[in-house]
Amino acid sequence: MRTRITEPPQDSRVVKGSTIEMKCGVAHDAAVTVNWVWYHNDARIPPEDERRTVQPDGTIEIRSVRSDDIGNYRCMVHSVAGNDTQDADMQVIGKATKAHPFSKSAGAVFCYYLNAKLNYSYVFSVILFGGFTYTSVANSYRPVA
C-alpha cells in the first residue's frame, strides 16, 4: 500500500494566544515506518521547537499562537512506500478587546462593542444591542442567537 495523506491539514483562523492542532493523518502499510515533517512558510519546523510539537500521529500542536504564526503550513510524509504533501493556511486574529457599554442610562437599551484586529490590517467589530448584533466586517444586522 502506498503511503498517502488521508486527513490533510485544513485552512484555519486562530485567536492569538490560543492552541491549535492541525491534522496530517495517513494511510500506510502497518509494516512501514512513516515520518512527518512540518514546514511553516517553507522553513522546516525543528523537532525541538518548544511551542510547536509534532505528535506521533503527525498532528502538529501550536501553543500560544502569535501573529508570526500566520502563513502556510505544509505537512510532508515520508516512507519507503511513498511520500505525500499537503498544505493549509493559518490566519491569526487578535483577541477581542473588553466589551464597553455605549450607554448605561436608566431605561436605555444596553449596547456593547467588541473589537478584534485581524491579521494586522482589518478590525472586526461586534456591537450588541437590543437583541441584535452589528458586525463591521459583514456590515449587517442580525438577531442574537
Long-range contacts (C-beta under 8 A, 24 or more apart in sequence): 1-27, 1-28, 1-29, 1-81, 2-28, 2-81, 2-82, 3-27, 3-28, 3-29, 3-32, 3-34, 3-77, 3-79, 3-81, 3-82, 3-83, 3-84, 4-28, 4-77, 4-82, 4-84, 5-75, 5-77, 5-84, 5-85, 5-86, 8-75, 8-86, 8-88, 9-60, 9-73, 9-75, 9-86, 9-87, 9-88, 10-88, 11-88, 11-89, 11-90, 12-88, 12-89, 12-90, 12-91, 13-90, 13-91, 13-92, 13-93, 14-62, 14-65, 14-69, 14-90, 14-91, 14-92, 14-93, 15-65, 15-92, 15-93, 15-94, 15-95, 16-65, 16-66, 16-67, 16-92, 16-93, 16-94, 16-95, 17-64, 17-65, 17-95, 18-65, 19-61, 19-62, 19-63, 19-64, 19-65, 20-61, 20-62, 20-65, 20-90, 21-55, 21-59, 21-60, 21-61, 21-62, 22-59, 22-60, 22-62, 22-73, 22-75, 22-88, 22-90, 23-58, 23-59, 24-58, 24-59, 24-60, 24-75, 24-77, 24-86, 25-57, 25-58, 25-59, 26-58, 26-77, 26-84, 28-79, 28-81, 29-81, 32-79, 32-80, 32-81, 33-79, 33-80, 34-58, 34-77, 34-78, 34-79, 35-77, 35-78, 35-79, 36-75, 36-76, 36-77, 36-78, 37-75, 37-76, 37-78, 38-73, 38-74, 38-75, 38-76, 39-72, 39-73, 39-74, 39-76, 40-69, 40-71, 40-72, 40-73, 41-71, 41-72, 42-72, 42-74, 65-92, 66-92, 67-92, 67-119, 67-120, 70-119, 91-118, 91-119, 92-119, 93-117, 93-118, 93-119, 93-124, 94-118, 96-126, 99-128, 102-127, 102-129
